[in-house]
Amino acid sequence: MSMREGSLALFIALAGTPALSAPEGPRLGQPLEPAAISALDITVFPDGTGLPPGQGTAVEGKAVYEARCAACHGPNGRGGSAEELAGGRNPLTSAEPDKTIGTYWPYASTVFDFIRRSMPLDAPRSLSDDETYALTAYLLHANGIIGEHDPINASTLPKIRMPNAAGFVWAYPERQPR
């Protein structure tokens, strides 16, 4: 039998054999219960979907900022070892653009979402929802976007028009929040 005929015979023999099932995995972990999944699902979308109950003002947020953020982001969000959050004046189209909350971020709800899931750096998700609303209000106020006594909550936050809201081009314009 030639090599070609032998290969063909082997192929025919294997083609008629039932496929072997894949080996079982290492059985690590366990399925999450719906309540555990809900606790991890904290995404806030640009239209405000996902914002939790709670509220805060810039006045309340100043104390949170000074206690939890100023060490890295500097006084009033104007520079430290971490990114500058406020005080930017140069738009993204300038030779030396500023990427502060007021000059870069297109949605106020995204500020809340980022703080809630990522800050402070040494203890993410340690701020209460009220502290996160207050801190968001403080940073929006530090960028001249809202007043220091304006309440920020699930209803008011998505209505805030950010200075750079038109600064991004949407890949899917039909999905752009209004």
Phi, psi and chi 1 to 4 in degrees:
 res  aa     phi    psi   chi1   chi2   chi3   chi4
   1 MET       -  133.7 -178.2 -176.7  -66.8      -
   2 SER   -76.5  165.8   73.1      -      -      -
   3 MET   -60.4  -38.7  177.3   74.3  109.0      -
   4 ARG   -66.2  -44.3 -175.0  175.0 -178.4 -170.6
   5 GLU   -66.9  -37.5  -69.8  170.7  -26.4      -
   6 GLY   -64.7  -41.1      -      -      -      -
   7 SER   -64.6  -40.4  -64.9      -      -      -
   8 LEU   -66.3  -40.5 -178.9   60.1      -      -
   9 ALA   -64.9  -41.1      -      -      -      -
  10 LEU   -64.6  -42.2  178.8   61.9      -      -
  11 PHE   -61.0  -45.7  173.4   76.7      -      -
  12 ILE   -63.5  -40.8  -68.4  170.5      -      -
  13 ALA   -64.7  -43.0      -      -      -      -
  14 LEU   -72.3  -33.4  -70.0  175.3      -      -
  15 ALA   -64.5  -30.1      -      -      -      -
  16 GLY   -85.1   -6.7      -      -      -      -
  17 THR   -86.0  134.8  -53.8      -      -      -
  18 PRO   -60.4  143.2  -10.0   16.0      -      -
  19 ALA   -65.5  140.6      -      -      -      -
  20 LEU   -79.2  142.7  -60.9  173.3      -      -
  21 SER   -76.4  153.0   61.5      -      -      -
  22 ALA   -65.9  147.3      -      -      -      -
  23 PRO   -64.8  149.8   20.2  -27.8      -      -
  24 GLU   -69.4  148.8 -124.5  179.2   88.0      -
  25 GLY   -71.7 -177.8      -      -      -      -
  26 PRO   -77.8    0.4   27.3  -33.6      -      -
  27 ARG    58.9   44.7  -64.0 -177.9 -174.1 -121.6
  28 LEU   -89.9  147.0  -62.6  174.6      -      -
  29 GLY    73.8 -170.1      -      -      -      -
  30 GLN  -153.0  154.6   60.0 -171.2   15.0      -
  31 PRO   -62.0  143.0  -19.2   29.5      -      -
  32 LEU   -82.9  143.0  -73.8  176.6      -      -
  33 GLU   -77.1  154.9  -63.5  -65.2  -35.8      -
  34 PRO   -54.3  -35.8  -28.2   35.6      -      -
  35 ALA   -65.7  -37.2      -      -      -      -
  36 ALA   -69.5  -37.4      -      -      -      -
  37 ILE   -64.9  -43.4  -66.6  170.9      -      -
  38 SER   -60.0  -38.1  -69.1      -      -      -
  39 ALA   -65.6  -28.8      -      -      -      -
  40 LEU   -88.0  -18.6  -64.0  172.0      -      -
  41 ASP   -86.6   83.1 -174.7   14.8      -      -
  42 ILE  -112.7   16.2   61.5  167.1      -      -
  43 THR   -63.6  134.7  -57.9      -      -      -
  44 VAL  -114.4  127.7  174.3      -      -      -
  45 PHE   -94.4  162.6  -67.7   91.9      -      -
  46 PRO   -54.7  -31.5  -30.2   37.5      -      -
  47 ASP   -81.4    2.0   67.1   -2.1      -      -
  48 GLY    94.8   -7.5      -      -      -      -
  49 THR   -57.1  130.8  -58.9      -      -      -
  50 GLY    98.5   -7.0      -      -      -      -
  51 LEU   -67.4  135.4  -77.8  167.4      -      -
  52 PRO   -85.3  170.0   33.3  -37.8      -      -
  53 PRO   -64.8  155.4  -15.0   24.8      -      -
  54 GLY   133.8  175.8      -      -      -      -
  55 GLN  -166.9  168.6   73.1  172.1   17.9      -
  56 GLY  -169.0  165.9      -      -      -      -
  57 THR  -125.7  167.1   65.3      -      -      -
  58 ALA   -63.1  -34.9      -      -      -      -
  59 VAL   -59.6  -45.7  172.2      -      -      -
  60 GLU   -68.8  -36.6  -62.5  161.2  -18.5      -
  61 GLY   -69.8  -24.7      -      -      -      -
  62 LYS   -60.1  -42.4 -177.0  174.9 -176.8  174.7
  63 ALA   -65.2  -40.1      -      -      -      -
  64 VAL   -64.4  -45.0  176.8      -      -      -
  65 TYR   -59.3  -49.1 -178.0   85.8      -      -
  66 GLU   -62.6  -35.8  -70.9  172.5   -8.6      -
  67 ALA   -79.5  -34.7      -      -      -      -
  68 ARG  -117.6  -13.3  -53.5  -66.2  -61.7  -87.0
  69 CYS  -125.4  -33.0  -48.4      -      -      -
  70 ALA   -60.5  -31.1      -      -      -      -
  71 ALA   -58.9  -33.8      -      -      -      -
  72 CYS   -98.9  -42.2  -65.5      -      -      -
  73 HIS   -94.2   -1.8  -67.7  -76.9      -      -
  74 GLY    81.2  169.1      -      -      -      -
  75 PRO   -59.7  131.6  -12.1   20.0      -      -
  76 ASN    57.9   20.6  -56.0  -46.3      -      -
  77 GLY    75.0   17.1      -      -      -      -
  78 ARG  -103.9   32.5  -72.4 -176.9  161.0   65.0
  79 GLY   120.9  139.0      -      -      -      -
  80 GLY  -173.9 -153.3      -      -      -      -
  81 SER   -74.1  -20.6   60.6      -      -      -
  82 ALA  -103.0  178.7      -      -      -      -
  83 GLU   -56.3  145.9  -67.0  -66.1  -40.0      -
  84 GLU   -72.3  135.5 -176.1  175.7   45.4      -
  85 LEU  -106.4  -23.6  -59.0  173.4      -      -
  86 ALA  -142.0  164.6      -      -      -      -
  87 GLY    93.3   -2.6      -      -      -      -
  88 GLY   -68.4  140.2      -      -      -      -
  89 ARG  -121.5  -24.1  -61.4  -71.0  175.6 -115.9
  90 ASN   -86.6  123.8  -62.9  -30.7      -      -
  91 PRO   -68.5  168.6   23.9  -30.1      -      -
  92 LEU   -63.9  -21.5  -63.1  179.3      -      -
  93 THR   -84.4   -3.2   54.8      -      -      -
  94 SER   -82.4  168.9   71.0      -      -      -
  95 ALA   -64.2  -34.5      -      -      -      -
  96 GLU  -126.3   79.9  -66.2 -177.6   26.1      -
  97 PRO   -70.2  148.6   25.4  -31.9      -      -
  98 ASP   -98.2  135.2  -70.7  -41.0      -      -
  99 LYS  -111.2   55.0  -74.1 -170.6  176.2 -180.0
 100 THR   -87.2  173.4   61.9      -      -      -
 101 ILE   -58.2  -40.4  -70.6  170.4      -      -
 102 GLY   -75.0  -25.6      -      -      -      -
 103 THR  -102.9  -11.9   59.9      -      -      -
 104 TYR  -122.0  -51.9 -176.1   73.4      -      -
 105 TRP   -65.4  130.4  -65.2   60.6      -      -
 106 PRO   -86.5  -19.5   28.3  -32.9      -      -
 107 TYR  -135.4  134.2  -59.9  102.6      -      -
 108 ALA   -65.6  -33.4      -      -      -      -
 109 SER   -65.2  -26.7   57.8      -      -      -
 110 THR   -70.5  -33.1  -53.8      -      -      -
 111 VAL   -61.3  -48.8  177.3      -      -      -
 112 PHE   -57.6  -48.9  179.5   96.1      -      -
 113 ASP   -58.7  -45.0 -179.0   67.3      -      -
 114 PHE   -64.8  -46.5 -175.6   80.6      -      -
 115 ILE   -61.2  -46.0  -67.1  167.7      -      -
 116 ARG   -59.9  -43.2 -176.7 -177.4 -169.8 -160.7
 117 ARG   -90.6  -20.9   76.4  175.7   56.8 -108.3
 118 SER  -122.3  -13.1  -55.1      -      -      -
 119 MET  -121.5  156.8  -66.2  -69.3  135.6      -
 120 PRO   -66.1  157.8   17.6  -21.6      -      -
 121 LEU   -56.3  -36.4 -173.0   60.4      -      -
 122 ASP   -83.4   -7.3   64.6  -18.6      -      -
 123 ALA  -155.3   64.9      -      -      -      -
 124 PRO   -56.9  146.0  -17.9   26.8      -      -
 125 ARG    65.9   19.8  -63.6 -166.4   64.5 -170.0
 126 SER   -92.0  -11.4   62.8      -      -      -
 127 LEU   -83.5  142.4  -61.3  173.1      -      -
 128 SER   -71.2  166.2   71.4      -      -      -
 129 ASP   -62.2  -39.7  -68.8  -24.4      -      -
 130 ASP   -63.8  -41.8  -73.9  -23.6      -      -
 131 GLU   -63.7  -38.3  -72.1  173.2  -43.4      -
 132 THR   -67.3  -41.7  -54.6      -      -      -
 133 TYR   -61.8  -44.9  -84.4  115.7      -      -
 134 ALA   -63.8  -43.1      -      -      -      -
 135 LEU   -65.4  -41.7 -173.2   52.2      -      -
 136 THR   -59.6  -45.1  -58.9      -      -      -
 137 ALA   -60.5  -43.4      -      -      -      -
 138 TYR   -60.3  -45.1  174.5   73.7      -      -
 139 LEU   -69.2  -36.1  -66.7  171.4      -      -
 140 LEU   -66.1  -39.9  -66.8  173.0      -      -
 141 HIS   -66.2  -41.8  173.0   66.5      -      -
 142 ALA   -61.8  -22.2      -      -      -      -
 143 ASN   -97.7    7.1  -79.4  -83.6      -      -
 144 GLY    72.9   24.2      -      -      -      -
 145 ILE   -94.9  -34.9  -62.0  168.0      -      -
 146 ILE  -133.8  167.2   65.8  167.5      -      -
 147 GLY   -81.1  161.3      -      -      -      -
 148 GLU   -70.8  -18.0   67.0  179.4  -20.5      -
 149 HIS  -106.9    2.7  -63.6  -73.0      -      -
 150 ASP   -68.2  124.9  -67.2  -12.7      -      -
 151 PRO   -75.4  135.9   25.6  -30.2      -      -
 152 ILE  -111.7  127.9  -62.7  -60.7      -      -
 153 ASN  -154.8 -173.4   55.8   47.2      -      -
 154 ALA   -62.8  -24.3      -      -      -      -
 155 SER   -86.3  -42.1  175.3      -      -      -
 156 THR   -84.9  -33.8   60.8      -      -      -
 157 LEU   -58.9  -47.0 -171.7   61.1      -      -
 158 PRO   -67.1  -16.1  -12.6   21.3      -      -
 159 LYS   -84.5  -10.5  -65.6  175.5 -175.0  169.8
 160 ILE   -72.0  127.4  -65.6  171.3      -      -
 161 ARG   -92.4  115.8  178.9   93.8  170.5  132.3
 162 MET   -80.9  146.2  -63.1  -65.9  -77.1      -
 163 PRO   -57.9  -30.5  -25.2   33.8      -      -
 164 ASN  -103.9   25.0 -166.3   39.9      -      -
 165 ALA   -58.9  -31.7      -      -      -      -
 166 ALA   -95.6    9.8      -      -      -      -
 167 GLY   -84.8    1.4      -      -      -      -
 168 PHE  -121.8  147.0  -70.7   81.7      -      -
 169 VAL  -101.5  125.5  176.2      -      -      -
 170 TRP   -81.8  133.3  -79.4   78.9      -      -
 171 ALA   -68.5  -33.3      -      -      -      -
 172 TYR  -124.9   83.6  -60.4   98.3      -      -
 173 PRO   -56.2  -29.9  -20.5   28.6      -      -
 174 GLU   -67.7  -17.0   67.8  -82.1    4.1      -
 175 ARG   -97.8   -2.9  -65.6 -176.0 -171.2  170.5
 176 GLN   -63.4  128.8 -179.7  176.1   -1.8      -
 177 PRO   -62.3  149.4  -17.8   28.1      -      -
 178 ARG   -99.1      -  -58.4  -75.8  176.7 -131.6
